[in-house]
Amino acid sequence: TLWTCEGLGDLVYTSPVLGSGVCVAMSGYHGPALALRLGGSGNVTATHRLWHATQQNPQRIGSGVILGEYLYLANANGVMQCTHVHSGELRWQARLSESIWGSLVAAEDRLYVTDQAGTTYVMAASPERLEILAENRLEEPSNSTPAFSDGDIFLRTFQALYCIRRPEPQERTP
């Protein structure tokens, strides 16, 4: 073991989120969340932990993403949050949906998440406010996370797997 950091609960659904030289880890069932500077060896709790949120946190099932200095999360109850990754300061939170179990994904400076009703939201990665750029409904339930490959978006619902591709630009004739 290279290093350990204490402070999480025993029920963890999310994956660690990495970016800006920081690792953020969150507990499920309203448990604690923490951030630590990368590096060190042994128990780095006292030397590398940047913040430790122990209050009643929202239920988190999907993982967030770090873009620049900000952590973006979609909680299980459908609320999006933006937190400064180094200080733990909550920049904003806003309701997006009723329930989200999938993880956020960042692609082309945008955030994507699919809710349990099957709607995929496309959002600007803004530390100022929640800015929804598009809502795309599949009308089928989903607990999954959008996946991206070579410009295609893959979405999994309870009944099907979808591949969505941006149309090729049409050449204009003079």
Legacy VTK file of the C-alpha trace (Angstrom):
# vtk DataFile Version 3.0
C-alpha trace
ASCII
DATASET POLYDATA
POINTS 174 float
0.000 0.000 0.000
1.400 3.370 -1.007
-0.874 5.494 1.186
-4.221 5.545 3.016
-6.592 8.291 4.103
-9.233 7.863 6.793
-12.677 9.405 7.024
-15.110 7.569 4.745
-18.155 5.542 5.731
-18.415 1.807 5.158
-20.954 2.087 2.284
-19.266 3.507 -0.790
-20.895 3.383 -4.242
-18.964 6.072 -6.076
-15.538 5.741 -7.618
-12.757 8.119 -6.576
-12.681 11.276 -8.702
-9.292 12.681 -9.732
-8.200 16.031 -11.151
-6.176 19.164 -10.345
-3.805 17.086 -8.206
-6.696 16.074 -5.925
-8.609 12.866 -5.194
-12.214 13.198 -3.961
-13.980 10.215 -2.381
-17.590 10.054 -1.186
-19.655 7.693 0.932
-23.174 6.494 0.217
-26.181 6.681 2.559
-25.501 10.281 3.608
-21.990 9.466 4.803
-18.890 11.651 4.726
-16.936 12.932 1.739
-13.316 14.024 1.597
-10.634 15.434 -0.676
-6.896 14.970 -0.456
-3.799 16.146 -2.261
-2.190 13.363 -4.241
1.183 12.058 -3.126
2.720 11.060 0.152
3.096 7.670 1.761
1.643 5.845 4.727
-1.365 7.369 6.464
-1.818 10.800 4.811
-4.996 11.767 6.698
-3.309 14.540 8.713
-0.887 15.699 6.013
-2.820 15.580 2.730
-6.545 15.788 3.507
-7.877 19.112 2.189
-11.435 18.881 3.500
-13.721 16.408 5.214
-17.505 16.893 4.980
-19.074 14.872 7.783
-22.491 16.536 7.964
-25.603 14.871 6.523
-24.527 14.595 2.873
-26.909 13.646 0.059
-27.116 10.037 -1.094
-24.588 9.484 -3.865
-24.597 6.496 -6.181
-22.927 7.800 -9.357
-19.499 9.409 -9.472
-18.744 13.028 -10.290
-16.081 14.682 -12.420
-13.414 17.294 -11.745
-12.935 19.966 -14.396
-10.406 22.663 -13.603
-10.807 23.587 -9.941
-14.377 22.299 -9.596
-16.064 19.026 -8.686
-19.443 18.440 -10.365
-21.821 15.861 -8.855
-25.305 14.551 -9.536
-26.806 13.175 -6.333
-29.243 10.259 -6.189
-32.103 12.662 -5.410
-31.500 14.507 -8.710
-29.667 17.559 -7.366
-26.554 18.800 -9.182
-23.745 20.337 -7.149
-20.587 22.270 -7.954
-17.891 22.359 -5.261
-14.462 24.000 -5.241
-12.195 20.973 -5.209
-9.455 22.421 -2.958
-11.605 24.166 -0.329
-14.781 22.059 -0.332
-16.836 25.252 -0.696
-20.206 24.590 -2.320
-20.487 26.982 -5.283
-24.052 26.056 -6.245
-26.651 23.325 -6.140
-29.822 23.004 -8.188
-32.452 20.385 -8.904
-31.961 18.688 -12.252
-34.243 15.648 -12.043
-36.139 13.393 -9.659
-33.545 10.619 -9.393
-30.079 9.955 -10.841
-28.079 6.772 -10.295
-25.606 7.112 -13.173
-22.291 8.947 -13.094
-21.512 12.290 -14.670
-19.301 12.255 -17.755
-17.331 15.167 -19.216
-16.848 15.442 -22.983
-15.990 18.468 -25.133
-16.287 20.877 -22.158
-19.791 19.640 -21.399
-21.261 17.485 -18.651
-23.599 14.577 -19.416
-25.786 12.540 -17.072
-28.804 10.267 -17.587
-31.573 10.156 -14.989
-33.670 7.134 -13.998
-36.495 8.210 -16.335
-34.115 7.936 -19.316
-33.498 11.639 -19.941
-29.912 12.586 -20.731
-28.976 16.128 -19.718
-26.213 18.096 -21.407
-24.855 20.901 -19.229
-22.191 23.581 -19.413
-19.329 23.042 -16.981
-19.834 26.344 -15.162
-18.802 27.142 -11.581
-21.320 30.014 -11.606
-24.635 28.162 -12.032
-26.378 25.122 -13.491
-26.779 25.720 -17.213
-28.739 23.040 -19.075
-27.879 23.057 -22.784
-30.093 20.153 -23.878
-32.454 17.441 -22.601
-32.777 14.260 -24.652
-35.535 11.817 -23.660
-35.496 8.123 -24.512
-38.772 7.386 -22.660
-37.222 4.264 -21.089
-35.838 3.928 -17.556
-32.076 3.909 -17.036
-29.618 3.538 -14.171
-26.541 3.786 -16.363
-23.845 6.249 -17.354
-23.398 7.644 -20.878
-20.265 6.360 -22.638
-18.376 8.097 -25.438
-16.192 6.710 -28.223
-14.996 8.332 -31.455
-17.714 10.990 -31.288
-20.520 8.493 -30.634
-22.629 8.466 -27.461
-23.765 5.120 -26.044
-26.800 5.048 -23.732
-28.102 1.969 -21.915
-31.725 1.750 -20.801
-33.511 -1.180 -19.162
-34.598 -2.428 -22.600
-31.942 -1.399 -25.121
-28.518 -0.031 -25.936
-28.506 3.112 -28.105
-25.712 4.599 -30.202
-26.150 8.255 -31.105
-23.980 9.985 -33.676
-23.750 13.605 -34.676
-24.743 14.011 -38.347
-21.912 14.553 -40.792
-21.722 18.128 -42.074
-23.293 18.508 -45.489
-21.151 20.023 -48.232
-22.641 23.152 -49.726
-22.573 23.655 -53.445
-22.205 27.223 -54.685
LINES 1 175
174 0 1 2 3 4 5 6 7 8 9 10 11 12 13 14 15 16 17 18 19 20 21 22 23 24 25 26 27 28 29 30 31 32 33 34 35 36 37 38 39 40 41 42 43 44 45 46 47 48 49 50 51 52 53 54 55 56 57 58 59 60 61 62 63 64 65 66 67 68 69 70 71 72 73 74 75 76 77 78 79 80 81 82 83 84 85 86 87 88 89 90 91 92 93 94 95 96 97 98 99 100 101 102 103 104 105 106 107 108 109 110 111 112 113 114 115 116 117 118 119 120 121 122 123 124 125 126 127 128 129 130 131 132 133 134 135 136 137 138 139 140 141 142 143 144 145 146 147 148 149 150 151 152 153 154 155 156 157 158 159 160 161 162 163 164 165 166 167 168 169 170 171 172 173
